[in-house]
């Protein structure tokens, strides 16, 4: 599903291999748990702290127009958060990342964004390390 950026005892962070949305990350709870309320308050705080660290890294590196944060799990009932940099010229804008494509993003813009996304693993690792 993508590149493993970081793995802890409870969670992992993945840089998703999505050609239309460079920088798309997931924060995934390692144990099979379907709902956030199945976690303890401390576990909830932990995963959301990681989600916010990923969002901050995405903002720092990608400079998106907006960051979407979503937890769906309709197809896979396992806690995972999507952290997605969004741009007014991205393929799905203004809809969600799961909407029908509404426009074509130029190859040169996508390539630039992919290069920037390549910086995310190091920035996210540093952000997570700073949480300790």
N, C-alpha and C positions, 0 to 999 in steps of 0.2 A: 504493500500500500504506500510505500514511500521510504524515506531515509530516517532511521532511528537517530534522533538528536541526543536524547538523554533518557536514562532509565533509572528510576529509584525503586525502593521497595514497594511502593503503592501505585505509582503512576509512570507513564512514559510519554515522551513528546516525539511526534513524528512530523517531518516535513513531507507533505503529501505530494505525490507526483501527479500534478494536475496541469496539463499544458495550457489551459485557458486561465488559470488562477495561480500564477507563481507566488510563492510565499504562504500558501494555504497550509496551516498546521492543525494537528489534532493533539489534544491532551487526553490520554486514555487511562482509565483506572485499570490496574492490572488484574485484580480479581474480578470474577463475573459478578456484577452487581447491576441491577436493572434501573434503580431510581436513586436520585440524590438523597432522598429521605431514608434510604437503607444505610447510608453512611452515618458515622458518628459526627457530632458537630466539629470535632477536630479534623476529621477526614474531609469534611466539606470545605473547611477553611483551607486545608492543604491543597486540594485540587484547584480551588478558585484562585489561590495565590499563584499557582503555576499558570493558570489561564491568563491572569493579569500580567505575569512576567512575559509570557509569549506575546500578548497584545502589545506591551511596551516595546519589545524587541522589534516586532513587525512595524510599528509606527516609526521607530528610530531608523530602521534600515530601508523600508519600502516607501515611506511617506505617502500612504494611501489617502484617498478622499474620505474614507470611512473604514472602520473595521467591524465586520459582522462576527458576533459570537453566538453560537447556536448549539443546543443539545437536543437532538431529535431522537434517535434510537428507535424509530418505528420499524425498520427492517432488522436491526440488530439491537435487541434490548440490553445494552451494555453501556454503562456510563462512559461517555466520551464527549468532549467539547470540540467544536470546530471553531477555529480562529482564522478568519479569512480577510486579507486585505482587499478592499474594493476600490475601484476606480470608475469614474464616470464613463470611461471609454472601454471598460471591460466587457467581455462577450455577453454577460447576463444582465448588465445594468439597465434599468434600475431594479430589476427583480432579484430574487435570491440566487444563490449559487446553484440551486437545483431547478431553476426556471428554464423555460425555453430560451435559446440564444436569441438575442435581439439585435446584435450588431457584430461586426468583425473588428477585432483589435489588430492593428498592424503588426506584422512579423517583427519589425525593428523595435517596437515598443515592448512586445512580449520578450524579446531577447534581452533587452535592457533590464526588464523586471526579473527575468530568470537569473541574470548575473547578480543582481542585488539579493535575490532570494538565496543565492549560494553563500552569502555572508551570514545568514540567519543562524545556522548551527553554532557558530562560535559565539555570537552575541547572546543567543538563548542560553547556552551553557554557562556563560559568565553571569547572566542575570539569575539563573537558578543557583549558582554557587554563592552569589551575594545574599541569597535568602538564608543561608545557614548561619 
